[in-house]
Amino acid sequence: MTISRAIAAMLVTAALAGCAQTEAQQRTSTGALLGAGAGALAGQAIGGNTKSTVIGAGAGALLGAVVGNATTPQPRGEQLCRYQDRNSGRIYTAPCDDRYYNGDY
């Protein structure tokens, strides 16, 4: 019963913490959470005791966090867009505004 409550508390905490993170942090924490679950299952299956389960969960969390962080796409730098001045008709390039990233172009 205590383990179920601890797992439920961990899932709620992870869900709430996911609301205020960058993409890299979200991927890292999701990888750690999934890795911990898989590692705990593997540790229990291999060792059959609590110590093996805890070691498996720790190792899985570490590996999952590393994989989650490594698979985060890297920003490609500043995007440039072409604009046309309505008054003069001159075409120029400048950093894209929010319309570009929201698909409202």
N, C-alpha and C positions, 0 to 999 in steps of 0.2 A: 504494500500500500504506500509506503514512504517513497519507494522508487518511482511509482506512478505519479505521485504528486511532484516529485523533483523533475521528472521528464516534462510534465505538463507546465510547470513553472518555467522551465528552460525554453519550451516552445513559445509560450506567451511572451517571454522576454525577447526572444529572437524576432518574433513578429512585430513587436512594438519598436524594437531598435531598428528594424529595417525601414521604418518610415523616415528616418533622419540620417541617411547614409548616402555616400556617393555610390556610383555604380561599382567601382572597384571594391569598396567596403562591403557592399551587398553580395557581390560574388564570393568574396573571401569568407564572409560569415555563413553564407549558404553552403559553400563547400565544406566548411568546418562542421556545420551541423549535420550534413548528410554523411560526411566522413566519420563523424563520431558514432552515428547510428550504425553504419555498416561495420565499423571497427568493433563496436560493442557486440554486434551479432557474431562476427567472426571470432572474436576473443572467447565468447561463451561457447561457440561450437567447437573450437579447438581445445580450450583449456577446461571448460566445464565448471569453472568456479568464479567467484566474484573478482579475484585478483586479475585473472585473465580478461574478464570483461572490462574492467577499468583500464587496463593497459591497452587493450584493443581500441577502446573509445578514445583514449588520449592519442594514440598513434594515428587512428583514423581522422581525428579532428585536425591534427597537424598536417597530414598528407592532403586532406580535403581543402584546408585553407591555402596551402601552397598551390594546388592545382587551380582552385577558384581564382586566386590572384593572378596566376600565370596566364589564364585564359581571358583576362579582361582586355578588350580591344584598346589600343593606345590611340590617343587623339592624333589626328594627322596635321595639326597646325591650323592656322587661320585660313578659312575659306574666303575666296574673293568672288564677288559677283559683279556683273555688268549692270550699270545704271545709266539712264538717260535723263539729262536735265530737261525738265518740261519747258523751261523758258528759252534756253538757247539751242536745245536739241543735241547738245554735246554728249557723247557717250564716254563713260569713264568706269574704272574699276575701283572698288572699295571693299572693305570687310563686309560680309553679308550681315544683314540685320535679322531680327527674330522671325520675320516672315519666311525667310529661307529655311530655317530649322523647323518651323511649324508646318511647312508645306503650303503656305498661303501666298505663293508667288505666282 
